[in-house]
Amino acid sequence: MDNWGVYAVVLMVVLLAFYMFKKVAGCLLKTIVTLLGLAALGVGYWFWTSVS
């Protein structure tokens, strides 16, 4: 996957996380969703850099 593909995927994930963040009620749920999203991004980046 080239850089444009990575940028597109990251943009979609950020937009989806923002949409979910606005829809989820409660501070605890927002925190959990945010942490899971950040963990997914971190794992995806780690796999992407370790494979390349």
Secondary structure in CASP SS format (residue, H / E / C, confidence):
PFRMAT SS
TARGET T0000
AUTHOR 0000-0000-0000
METHOD secondary structure of the structure
MODEL  1
M C 1.00
D C 1.00
N H 1.00
W H 1.00
G H 1.00
V H 1.00
Y H 1.00
A H 1.00
V H 1.00
V H 1.00
L H 1.00
M H 1.00
V H 1.00
V H 1.00
L H 1.00
L H 1.00
A H 1.00
F H 1.00
Y H 1.00
M H 1.00
F H 1.00
K H 1.00
K H 1.00
V C 1.00
A C 1.00
G C 1.00
C H 1.00
L H 1.00
L H 1.00
K H 1.00
T H 1.00
I H 1.00
V H 1.00
T H 1.00
L H 1.00
L H 1.00
G H 1.00
L H 1.00
A H 1.00
A H 1.00
L H 1.00
G H 1.00
V H 1.00
G H 1.00
Y H 1.00
W H 1.00
F H 1.00
W H 1.00
T H 1.00
S H 1.00
V H 1.00
S C 1.00
END
